[in-house]
Amino acid sequence: MNLPDDILDSVVSDLDTKSLLSLSLSCRRLRAHAVPKLYRSLLLVDTRYNTVGDSEFTILTTSKFQQFLEALRSNMSLVGLVQRFLIASHSNNVEGLEVLVGLFIDFKLRNVDVPLLGLKEFKILNETTPYKFLFMNKEYVASQNLKRSSTLLYENDEDEFNKYSNFGQASSIVSLQSYQLVNITELNDVSEETREICINTSNRYQNLGFTMTKRLSRTFDNLESLEILNSDAVDALFSQLDDECVRFKSLNRLSLNIKDLHIMPAVAKCVDLAKLEQFELKFKQTSIGEENQHMNLDLVSAFQDQLKNLKKLSLVHLNSNNLLKNQSQTSQLLLSNSNLSYCIMEHLDVFSPSITYLNVSMNNFAYLPPISMNYQDRRTHFVVDQNFLETKVRQFNKILACKSLETLLIPDFFYNWKPFIAMNREAKNQPQLNGVEYLYTGCDCQRCIETRQLLSQYIEKLSFGNKDMSSTYNFLVGLLHTRLTKFETSSGLDILNYPVLDPIEVSHYGYLGIDLSRMVQLILDNMLEDLNFVVLKLPKLKLLSLGGIHIAIQRTKNEIKMNAVQDDWSSTLRRST
């Protein structure tokens, strides 16, 4: 093949991972062009997950990790090709991870004059205690110092010793664009080149803060993204930032996890909210009182006044208990502005003029109990009234009023919204309870008939019982929900940045062998009217994600095409003339 290198690079840039792997095996010259892209972004996953759909990441399973390490050791030039290494597996289950980190650090230290050559991001996904990369950085350099100092006893090479000694100094911390920190003190260790910081700390570190230095001040000035996964860390960090009169100059992305609103004035002092283009608010309201109403409304008012340039918004209620139970509905404050999730949804229109991306999850507990409107069923069912249903309809219409949306993600759709809304009837403002059985029985095409037969086999295999559609529904909805990021340890702003993973082993059932994609086909075929309703309401929408199902939308003058990104499903809606 005699094509110029720039043409080959252009071709390679448009290929997915599978095509690149095939290309790399075809001939030496094509391999030389394919390998850099294959190694650029790597995602390590457990072998208990199936990757679904295409991705910019090259997927590396834990079963192949040792072979990957050997490849790097035998060809050190490959180490410098890796720019992003993300882990979707429990790090303590990955034998040899310290060796990999050592290879990355050694390469970075050998190329210290080019700080952003090689690795730029090392991140653990969906883990409450992220691997201590900076700690390993220091440990590795310390071990190298010991080796070099013992050598110097014989060689007396003082220049070489000075180059690698004092491992606690900033020069020994490798430069990354993105850091995960496990305590606030580590802010003093990150390099000035960093643009993204994620802090996931535990309570025992809350009394330890950072030391304000000129170097750290420059780091704060240049920081573009700040994500804090722990509510106590939000309180501790912004209290100190406020005391130190820190004002972020370049911050355009902020993700917060809060347990109450008392820290928000300090946040507003340190962050120019008007500059934010991406904002996430994750919250857990453990109790609801009348005193909360004033603070909630003040927060909404502040957002309305200051979040003028917002493009991406994520709102997540991190409830750890089931909201769909009768005890939750006994308080009249639940459907009032004293409830932060209610208040946010009622005032969602303050964001609607500008946002193009919205992730909204107001119920993080993926479970749907049997539902009834009959109070006599209260012992066995979740009982709702007309006011509850009207609230659901009104708030869902608030979502549909965000007419600039290009991306809409509703992770709790199948258990927090859909059972209470018959969307194809909402134009008449007649909210009514909507059963879930229709998701299996509405369509009689041959494919749905065959999938229903397959579903019956699953029900029998899992011992749910043929009549227990509620258990079956919860099981499938739960599987789909696991495709999404865990909001306790990740950001709703990043859901689409990583490959979708389908679990093979679930709970105590062991190996299931369930064809989840077939179930997705059945569900989507039977809720086609709902999908058509949403895409017509949101004229700019390009991607719709409902409970773990991603649907791409393409519009032409005469039709609207919908395609499930990770699943074998598509549909075309003809525009009326």
C-alpha positions in Angstrom: 0.0 0.0 0.0 1.6 3.3 -1.2 -0.8 5.8 0.4 0.8 8.8 2.1 1.1 8.7 5.9 -1.3 11.6 6.3 -4.0 9.8 4.3 -3.5 6.7 6.4 -3.7 8.7 9.6 -7.0 10.2 8.4 -8.4 6.8 7.7 -7.4 5.4 11.0 -8.9 8.4 12.9 -12.4 7.4 11.7 -12.2 3.7 12.5 -13.6 2.0 15.6 -11.6 -0.3 17.9 -12.6 -3.5 16.2 -11.6 -2.2 12.8 -8.3 -1.0 14.2 -7.5 -4.4 15.7 -8.1 -6.0 12.3 -6.0 -3.4 10.6 -3.1 -3.8 13.0 -2.9 -7.5 12.0 -2.9 -6.9 8.3 0.6 -5.6 7.7 3.5 -3.8 9.4 2.8 -0.4 7.9 -0.9 -0.3 8.8 -0.1 -1.6 12.2 2.2 1.4 12.8 -0.7 3.7 12.1 -3.3 1.7 14.1 -1.3 1.0 17.3 -1.1 4.6 18.5 -4.8 5.0 18.5 -5.4 1.5 20.0 -3.2 2.4 23.0 -4.4 6.0 23.3 -7.5 5.3 25.5 -7.7 2.1 27.5 -10.5 0.8 29.7 -9.9 -2.1 32.0 -13.0 -4.1 32.8 -13.9 -7.2 34.7 -14.5 -10.3 32.7 -18.0 -10.4 34.2 -19.0 -7.5 32.0 -19.9 -7.5 28.3 -19.1 -4.2 26.4 -22.0 -3.1 24.3 -21.7 -1.0 21.2 -18.8 0.9 19.8 -16.4 3.1 21.8 -13.3 5.2 21.5 -11.7 3.1 24.2 -9.8 -0.1 23.6 -11.3 -2.6 26.0 -8.9 -4.6 28.2 -10.3 -7.4 30.4 -8.7 -8.3 33.7 -8.0 -11.8 32.3 -5.7 -10.3 29.7 -4.1 -7.7 32.0 -0.9 -9.7 32.6 -0.4 -10.2 28.9 -0.8 -6.4 28.5 1.8 -5.8 31.1 4.2 -8.1 29.4 3.7 -6.3 26.1 4.6 -3.0 27.7 7.6 -4.4 29.4 8.9 -5.9 26.1 8.3 -2.7 24.2 8.6 0.3 26.4 7.7 2.7 23.5 4.1 1.5 24.0 4.0 3.0 27.4 4.3 6.5 26.0 1.3 5.9 23.7 -1.1 5.5 26.6 -2.8 8.9 27.3 -5.9 7.7 29.2 -6.1 4.6 31.4 -9.5 4.1 33.1 -10.5 1.2 35.3 -14.1 -0.1 35.5 -13.0 -3.0 37.8 -12.3 -3.1 41.5 -8.6 -2.0 41.7 -7.8 -4.4 44.6 -8.8 -7.3 42.3 -6.2 -6.3 39.6 -2.9 -8.0 40.3 0.0 -6.0 39.0 -1.7 -2.6 38.9 1.2 -1.2 40.9 3.6 -2.4 38.2 1.6 -0.6 35.5 1.6 2.6 37.5 5.3 2.2 37.9 5.8 2.0 34.2 3.7 5.1 33.6 5.6 7.1 36.3 9.0 6.0 35.1 8.2 7.1 31.6 6.9 10.5 32.8 10.0 11.1 35.0 12.3 10.2 32.1 10.5 12.8 30.0 10.1 15.4 32.7 10.9 18.2 30.2 7.8 17.4 28.3 5.3 17.1 31.2 2.2 16.1 29.2 3.9 13.5 27.0 2.4 10.1 27.7 -0.2 9.5 30.4 -2.7 12.4 30.9 -5.5 10.7 32.9 -5.6 7.7 35.3 -9.0 7.2 36.7 -11.0 4.6 38.7 -14.7 4.5 37.8 -17.4 3.3 40.1 -15.3 2.7 43.2 -15.8 4.4 46.6 -12.1 4.4 47.5 -10.1 5.2 44.4 -6.6 3.9 44.0 -4.1 6.2 45.5 -2.3 7.2 42.4 -0.4 10.1 44.0 0.6 7.9 46.9 1.9 5.2 44.5 3.7 8.0 42.7 5.6 8.9 45.8 6.2 5.3 46.9 7.6 4.5 43.4 10.0 7.5 43.4 11.0 6.7 46.9 11.9 3.1 46.0 13.9 4.4 43.0 15.7 6.8 45.3 16.8 3.9 47.5 18.1 2.0 44.5 20.0 5.0 43.2 21.4 6.0 46.5 22.8 2.6 47.1 24.4 2.7 43.7 25.9 6.1 44.4 27.8 4.7 47.4 29.9 3.0 44.7 29.6 5.4 41.8 29.5 8.7 43.6 27.3 10.2 40.9 25.9 13.2 42.9 24.2 14.8 39.9 22.2 11.7 39.2 21.3 11.4 42.8 20.0 14.9 43.1 17.8 14.4 40.0 15.8 11.7 41.7 16.1 12.6 45.4 13.6 14.5 47.5 10.7 12.5 46.2 8.2 14.7 48.2 9.0 17.7 46.0 6.7 18.7 43.2 9.2 17.7 40.6 8.8 14.0 41.5 5.0 14.2 41.0 4.2 13.3 37.4 2.2 15.8 35.5 -1.3 14.8 34.5 -4.2 16.8 33.1 -6.6 15.0 35.4 -6.2 13.8 39.0 -8.3 11.7 41.4 -7.5 12.7 45.0 -8.4 10.8 48.2 -7.9 13.7 50.6 -7.8 17.5 50.4 -4.2 17.6 51.4 -3.2 16.1 48.1 -4.1 19.3 46.4 -0.5 20.4 47.3 0.9 17.5 45.3 -0.8 18.0 41.9 1.1 19.6 39.1 0.3 23.1 37.8 -0.5 21.5 34.4 -3.6 19.9 35.8 -7.0 21.0 34.5 -9.3 18.5 36.2 -9.5 17.4 39.8 -11.8 14.9 41.3 -11.9 14.5 45.1 -13.3 11.4 46.7 -12.3 11.5 50.4 -13.5 9.7 53.5 -14.5 11.2 56.8 -11.2 10.5 58.6 -9.5 13.1 56.3 -11.9 16.0 56.9 -9.7 17.7 59.5 -6.8 17.8 57.0 -6.8 20.7 54.6 -4.4 22.1 52.0 -1.6 24.5 52.6 -2.0 27.7 50.5 1.1 28.3 48.4 1.8 30.4 45.3 2.1 27.2 43.3 -1.3 25.9 44.5 -2.8 29.4 43.8 -1.7 29.1 40.2 -3.1 25.6 40.1 -6.5 26.9 41.3 -6.3 29.8 38.7 -5.8 27.3 35.8 -8.3 24.7 37.0 -11.1 24.1 34.6 -13.0 21.2 36.2 -13.7 20.4 39.9 -15.7 17.3 41.0 -16.2 16.4 44.6 -17.9 13.1 45.3 -18.2 13.3 49.1 -20.5 15.8 50.9 -18.2 16.2 53.9 -15.3 17.0 51.5 -17.5 19.7 49.9 -18.0 21.3 53.3 -14.4 21.0 54.3 -12.9 22.2 51.0 -15.1 25.2 50.4 -14.9 26.3 54.0 -11.2 26.6 53.6 -11.3 28.0 50.1 -13.6 30.7 51.5 -11.3 31.4 54.4 -8.3 31.7 52.0 -10.4 34.0 49.7 -9.8 31.6 46.7 -11.6 32.5 43.5 -11.5 30.1 40.7 -10.7 32.1 37.5 -11.0 29.4 34.8 -13.5 26.9 36.2 -16.2 26.0 33.7 -17.3 22.6 35.1 -18.4 22.0 38.7 -19.9 18.8 40.3 -21.0 18.9 43.9 -22.4 16.4 46.3 -24.2 18.1 49.2 -26.1 17.0 52.3 -27.5 20.5 53.0 -27.4 23.9 51.5 -25.4 25.7 54.2 -22.2 25.5 52.2 -23.7 27.0 49.0 -22.9 30.7 49.9 -19.2 29.7 50.2 -19.4 28.0 46.9 -20.9 31.1 45.3 -18.0 33.2 46.7 -15.3 30.9 45.3 -16.9 30.0 42.0 -18.1 32.4 39.3 -21.3 30.6 38.5 -21.9 32.8 35.5 -18.8 31.2 33.9 -20.0 27.6 34.4 -20.9 25.7 31.3 -21.3 22.4 33.1 -22.9 22.0 36.5 -23.9 19.0 38.6 -25.8 19.0 41.9 -26.1 15.7 43.7 -27.9 15.9 47.0 -29.3 13.7 49.8 -32.0 15.2 51.9 -32.4 13.0 55.0 -35.2 15.0 56.6 -37.8 17.5 55.3 -39.0 20.4 57.4 -40.8 23.7 56.8 -37.5 25.5 57.4 -36.1 23.9 54.3 -38.5 25.8 52.0 -36.8 29.2 52.3 -33.3 27.8 51.6 -34.5 25.7 48.7 -36.2 28.7 47.0 -33.1 30.9 47.6 -31.0 28.3 45.9 -33.3 28.2 42.9 -33.3 32.0 42.8 -29.5 32.1 42.8 -29.3 29.6 40.0 -31.7 31.7 38.0 -29.7 34.9 38.5 -26.2 33.4 38.0 -26.2 30.3 35.8 -26.5 32.3 32.6 -24.1 30.3 30.3 -24.9 26.8 31.4 -25.0 24.2 28.6 -24.8 20.9 30.5 -26.8 20.2 33.7 -27.0 17.1 35.9 -29.4 16.9 38.9 -29.2 13.8 41.0 -31.1 12.9 44.2 -28.9 10.4 46.0 -31.6 8.8 48.1 -30.5 5.5 49.7 -34.0 4.4 50.7 -37.1 3.5 48.6 -39.1 6.7 47.9 -42.0 4.7 46.5 -43.5 3.5 49.7 -46.6 4.6 51.6 -44.7 5.9 54.6 -42.9 8.4 52.2 -46.2 9.8 51.1 -47.7 10.5 54.5 -45.9 13.9 54.9 -47.6 16.8 53.1 -44.2 18.3 52.9 -43.1 15.7 50.3 -45.0 17.5 47.5 -43.9 21.0 48.5 -40.9 23.3 48.1 -39.5 22.0 51.4 -38.5 18.9 49.5 -35.4 19.9 47.5 -36.1 17.4 44.7 -39.7 18.6 44.3 -38.5 22.2 44.4 -35.9 21.7 41.7 -38.3 19.9 39.4 -41.0 22.5 39.9 -38.5 25.3 38.9 -36.6 23.4 36.2 -37.6 26.1 33.8 -34.9 28.4 35.3 -32.4 26.3 33.3 -34.4 25.6 30.2 -33.4 28.5 28.0 -29.8 27.6 27.7 -29.1 23.9 28.5 -28.5 21.4 25.7 -27.6 18.5 27.9 -29.7 17.3 30.9 -29.3 14.4 33.2 -32.1 14.2 35.7 -32.4 11.4 38.3 -34.8 12.2 41.2 -34.9 8.6 42.5 -31.7 6.6 42.9 -33.4 3.5 44.3 -34.2 1.3 41.3 -37.3 -0.5 42.5 -41.0 -0.3 41.5 -43.5 -1.8 44.0 -47.0 -2.9 43.0 -49.1 0.3 42.5 -52.7 1.1 43.2 -55.0 4.1 43.6 -57.2 2.2 46.1 -56.3 3.0 49.7 -57.5 -0.4 50.8 -54.5 -1.9 49.0 -52.0 0.0 51.2 -50.6 -3.1 52.9 -49.5 -4.7 49.6 -49.2 -1.8 47.2 -47.8 1.7 46.9 -50.9 3.8 46.9 -51.0 7.0 44.9 -53.7 9.7 44.5 -54.6 12.1 41.8 -52.4 14.9 43.2 -49.3 12.6 43.0 -50.1 11.7 39.4 -50.7 15.3 38.4 -47.4 16.3 40.0 -45.5 13.6 38.0 -47.2 14.8 34.8 -46.5 18.5 35.5 -42.8 17.9 36.4 -42.2 15.7 33.4 -43.6 18.4 31.2 -41.0 20.7 32.8 -38.4 18.4 31.3 -40.1 18.5 27.9 -40.2 22.3 28.1 -36.4 22.5 27.7 -36.6 23.0 24.0 -32.9 23.5 23.4 -32.0 20.0 24.6 -29.8 17.9 22.3 -29.1 15.2 24.9 -31.6 14.0 27.6 -30.9 11.3 30.1 -33.5 10.1 32.6 -31.9 7.2 34.5 -34.9 6.6 36.7 -37.4 6.7 33.9 -38.8 3.1 34.1 -39.6 3.3 37.9 -40.0 6.9 38.8 -41.8 8.4 35.8 -43.2 5.9 33.2 -45.5 3.9 35.6 -47.3 7.2 36.5 -47.5 8.8 33.1 -49.4 7.7 29.9 -47.5 10.1 27.7 -49.6 9.6 24.6 -52.6 11.0 26.6 -50.9 13.9 28.3 -51.9 16.4 25.6 -55.4 16.1 27.1 -54.0 16.7 30.6 -55.6 13.5 31.9 -53.0 11.9 34.1 -53.7 8.3 35.1 -51.9 5.4 36.5 -50.0 3.5 33.8 -49.3 -0.2 34.1 -46.0 -1.8 33.1 -47.3 -5.0 31.5 -47.9 -3.2 28.2 -44.1 -3.0 27.8 -44.3 -6.7 26.9 -47.7 -7.2 25.4 -48.6 -4.3 23.1 -46.8 -5.2 19.9 -47.6 -8.4 18.0 -44.8 -8.4 15.4 -42.9 -11.7 14.9 -39.8 -10.4 16.8 -41.8 -9.4 19.9 -43.7 -12.7 19.9 -40.4 -14.6 19.9 -38.9 -12.4 22.6 -42.0 -12.9 24.8 -41.4 -16.6 24.5 -37.8 -16.0 25.5 -39.0 -13.8 28.4 -41.2 -16.7 29.6 -38.1 -18.9 29.7 -36.3 -16.3 31.8 -39.2 -16.0 34.2 -39.2 -19.8 34.7 -35.5 -19.9 35.1 -35.4 -17.2 37.7 -38.4 -18.6 39.5 -40.4 -15.4 39.4 -43.7 -17.1 38.5 -45.6 -16.4 35.3 -48.0 -14.0 37.0 -45.4 -12.0 38.8 -44.8 -9.4 36.2 -43.7 -6.8 38.8 -40.7 -9.0 39.8 -39.8 -9.5 36.1 -40.1 -5.8 35.4 -37.9 -4.9 38.4 -35.3 -7.4 37.4 -35.0 -6.2 33.8 -35.1 -2.5 34.9 -32.4 -3.2 37.4 -30.2 -4.8 34.8 -30.6 -1.8 32.5 -29.9 0.6 35.3 -26.5 -1.1 35.9 -25.4 0.1 32.5 -25.3 3.6 33.9 -22.7 5.2 36.1 -23.0 4.9 39.8 -23.7 8.5 40.8 -22.2 8.1 44.3 -18.8 7.6 42.6 -19.1 9.2 39.2 -20.7 12.2 37.5 -23.9 12.3 35.5 -22.1 14.8 33.2 -19.9 11.9 32.1 -22.4 9.1 31.4 -21.8 9.1 27.7 -18.0 9.3 27.9 -17.6 5.7 28.8 -18.6 2.4 27.2 -21.8 0.7 28.2 -21.3 -2.5 30.2 -23.9 -5.3 30.5 -23.4 -7.5 33.6 -23.3 -11.3 33.0 -23.4 -12.3 36.6 -26.1 -10.6 38.7 -26.6 -10.9 42.5 -26.9 -14.5 43.7 -28.2 -15.9 40.5 -24.8 -16.6 39.1 -24.4 -16.9 35.3 -27.6 -16.0 33.6 -26.9 -15.8 29.9 -29.7 -13.3 29.4 -29.9 -11.6 26.1 -30.6 -8.1 27.5 -30.6 -6.5 24.0 -33.6 -8.7 23.0 -35.4 -7.4 26.0 -34.6 -3.9 25.0 -36.1 -4.5 21.6 -39.3 -5.8 23.2 -39.6 -2.8 25.5 -38.9 -0.2 22.8 -41.3 -1.8 20.3 -44.0 -1.6 22.9 -43.4 2.0 24.0 -43.0 3.5 20.5 -45.8 6.0 21.0 -44.0 7.4 24.0 -40.8 7.8 22.1 -42.5 9.5 19.3 -44.2 11.8 21.8 -40.8 12.9 23.3 -38.9 13.4 20.1 -41.7 15.6 18.7 -41.8 17.6 21.9 -38.0 18.2 21.8 -37.2 19.3 18.2 -33.4 19.5 18.7 -33.0 16.2 20.5 -30.2 14.0 19.2 -29.8 11.5 22.0 -32.4 10.2 24.4 -31.3 7.9 27.3 -34.1 6.2 29.3 -33.1 4.0 32.2 -29.9 2.7 30.5 -31.2 2.5 26.9 -29.4 5.1 24.6 -31.4 6.1 21.5 -29.8 8.2 18.8 -32.1 10.5 16.8 -31.6 11.7 13.2 -34.0 14.2 11.6 -34.7 14.9 8.0 -37.4 17.0 6.3 -39.7 14.0 6.0 -38.9 11.7 8.8 -37.3 11.1 12.2 -35.1 8.0 12.6 -34.5 6.5 16.0 -31.7 3.9 16.6 -30.8 2.2 19.9 -27.0 2.8 20.1 -26.1 -0.3 22.0 -29.0 -2.5 21.0 -30.4 -3.9 17.7 -33.4 -1.7 17.4 -34.5 1.1 15.1 -37.7 2.9 14.1 -38.7 5.6 11.7 -41.4 8.3 12.3 -42.9 9.9 9.3 -43.5 13.6 9.6 -47.0 14.7 8.9 -47.4 16.9 5.9 
